Amino acid sequence: MRFSFKYIHLFFYLIFYSFTMAQSNIISINTEGGFADITFPVLSVETFQNDRIKINISGEYNEEKIEFSFISKEMFKAGIGENGLINDAVEFQGIRVLIDDKNGRSLVNLFSTVYGIKPDHSSFRTEIVFTAIPMSKAPANIKSELIRLKVFYDDQFERDKYFEMFIIIDLKSKTVEFSEKDIEYRKTIIKVLSTSL
């Protein structure tokens, strides 16, 4: 009986482990409060060009696998002071999202499904560059602390495609969340994702 119980216990442990691993690879959507927040699982983290790191993201949504990379500084200054945002903490075009053609299509499909907006174009962005400011009152290391960034696309208003969102990086939990700031930016986000440079 001991022999049988041991292997039954192992069997259920393997089922639980497989389920947990499968769940950790799922892209999750939160639409509470009318805003859409999309959380991606982190596959790996690597050093990239001196003081920067490359966060490799891989997850599934509706059985479709989506992979891309996120390049960021490792150390961030405090972004909020007594009088509001600190200009010196702004990282001008300091955040890069790298996407290949296949995953570009999948990423557009994901955002357009969540936002309920059909893309106007059939091409796909392979790189998105953001200006960012950390929403924290103290310096932080992205590898060891949760960091909430407010990011801006087309912050110089050169392409008439300006939008804002929050990106929340939690490498301890192995997640990167793209959090919606304003619903009015949805059409622009889809336009940017579905238009090549």
C-alpha positions in Angstrom: 0.0 0.0 0.0 2.9 2.4 0.8 4.3 1.8 -2.7 1.0 2.5 -4.4 0.3 5.6 -2.3 3.8 7.0 -3.1 3.2 6.8 -6.8 -0.3 8.1 -6.6 1.1 11.1 -4.7 3.7 11.6 -7.4 1.1 11.3 -10.1 -1.0 14.1 -8.7 2.1 16.2 -8.0 3.1 16.0 -11.7 -0.4 17.0 -12.8 -0.3 20.0 -10.4 3.2 20.9 -11.6 2.2 20.7 -15.3 -0.9 22.8 -14.6 1.1 25.5 -12.8 3.7 25.6 -15.6 1.0 25.9 -18.2 -0.7 28.7 -16.3 2.6 30.6 -15.9 2.8 30.8 -19.7 -0.6 32.4 -20.1 -1.1 36.0 -21.1 -3.7 37.4 -18.7 -6.2 40.2 -19.3 -7.7 42.4 -16.7 -10.6 44.7 -17.7 -11.8 45.8 -14.2 -12.9 49.4 -14.0 -13.2 49.6 -17.8 -9.5 49.7 -18.5 -7.6 46.8 -20.2 -4.4 45.6 -18.6 -2.4 42.9 -20.4 0.2 40.9 -18.5 2.9 38.9 -20.3 5.1 36.2 -18.8 8.8 36.8 -18.8 10.8 33.9 -20.3 14.4 35.2 -19.6 16.5 38.2 -18.7 19.9 39.0 -20.1 22.5 41.8 -20.1 22.3 44.0 -23.1 24.8 46.8 -24.0 26.4 47.9 -20.7 23.7 49.3 -18.4 20.7 47.9 -20.2 18.9 44.6 -19.9 16.9 42.6 -22.4 13.7 41.0 -21.1 12.5 38.2 -23.3 8.7 37.7 -23.2 6.8 34.6 -24.2 3.2 33.7 -23.6 0.0 32.3 -25.0 -3.4 33.8 -25.7 -6.2 31.8 -27.2 -3.7 29.1 -28.0 -1.6 31.5 -30.0 2.0 32.0 -28.9 3.4 35.5 -28.7 7.1 36.4 -28.2 8.9 39.7 -28.2 11.7 41.5 -26.3 11.8 44.5 -24.1 15.0 46.5 -23.7 15.4 48.8 -20.7 17.8 50.4 -18.3 18.7 48.4 -15.2 18.8 51.3 -12.8 16.2 54.1 -12.6 16.3 57.4 -10.8 13.4 58.5 -8.6 10.7 59.9 -10.9 8.5 61.6 -8.4 9.5 64.4 -6.1 7.8 66.7 -3.7 6.6 68.9 -6.6 5.6 66.2 -8.9 7.5 64.5 -11.8 11.2 65.0 -11.9 12.3 66.0 -15.4 15.9 64.7 -14.8 14.5 61.2 -14.4 12.9 61.1 -17.9 14.5 58.5 -20.2 14.1 60.0 -23.7 13.5 57.1 -26.1 14.9 54.8 -23.5 12.5 51.9 -23.8 12.5 49.6 -26.9 10.1 46.8 -27.8 11.4 44.5 -30.5 9.0 42.3 -32.4 9.5 40.0 -35.5 7.0 39.9 -38.3 5.1 36.8 -37.1 4.8 38.0 -33.6 3.9 41.5 -34.8 0.8 40.0 -36.3 0.0 38.1 -33.2 0.5 41.2 -31.0 -1.9 43.2 -33.2 -4.5 40.5 -33.0 -4.2 40.4 -29.2 -4.5 44.1 -28.6 -7.2 44.6 -31.2 -9.3 41.7 -29.6 -8.9 43.2 -26.1 -9.6 46.7 -27.2 -12.4 45.8 -29.6 -10.8 47.7 -32.5 -10.1 46.3 -35.9 -6.7 47.4 -37.4 -6.7 49.5 -40.5 -3.5 48.1 -42.0 -2.0 44.7 -42.7 1.7 45.6 -41.9 3.2 45.2 -38.5 5.6 47.1 -36.4 9.0 45.4 -35.6 10.2 48.1 -33.1 8.4 50.5 -30.8 10.5 53.1 -28.9 9.1 54.9 -25.8 10.2 57.8 -23.7 9.7 56.8 -20.0 9.6 58.1 -16.5 9.6 55.9 -13.4 6.6 56.5 -11.1 8.5 56.0 -7.9 9.9 58.3 -5.2 13.2 56.4 -4.8 15.8 55.0 -7.2 15.1 51.4 -8.2 16.9 48.4 -9.8 14.7 46.7 -12.3 16.2 43.3 -11.5 15.2 43.3 -7.8 12.2 45.7 -7.5 8.9 46.2 -9.2 9.0 49.3 -11.4 6.0 51.2 -12.8 6.9 53.3 -15.8 4.8 55.9 -17.5 5.7 55.7 -21.2 5.0 58.0 -24.1 5.0 57.2 -27.8 5.7 60.0 -30.3 6.3 62.4 -27.4 7.7 65.0 -29.9 4.4 64.9 -31.8 6.2 64.2 -35.1 3.9 61.4 -36.4 0.5 62.5 -35.0 0.4 59.2 -33.1 0.9 60.3 -29.6 -0.2 58.0 -26.8 0.6 57.1 -23.2 0.4 53.9 -21.1 1.9 52.4 -18.0 4.4 49.5 -18.2 4.8 47.6 -14.9 7.9 45.3 -14.7 8.1 42.7 -12.0 11.0 40.4 -12.6 10.5 38.6 -9.3 7.1 37.5 -10.4 8.4 37.2 -14.0 5.8 39.5 -15.5 5.6 42.6 -17.7 2.2 44.4 -17.7 1.0 46.9 -20.3 -1.5 48.9 -18.4 -4.0 51.2 -20.1 -3.9 54.9 -19.1 -6.8 56.3 -21.2 -9.3 54.5 -23.3 -9.1 57.3 -25.9 -5.6 56.1 -26.9 -6.8 52.6 -28.1 -7.2 53.5 -31.7 -3.8 55.1 -31.8 -2.1 52.1 -30.2 -3.7 49.7 -32.7 -2.6 52.1 -35.5 1.0 52.1 -34.3 1.1 48.4 -33.8 -0.3 47.7 -37.3 1.8 50.2 -39.3 5.4 49.5 -40.3 8.0 52.2 -40.0 
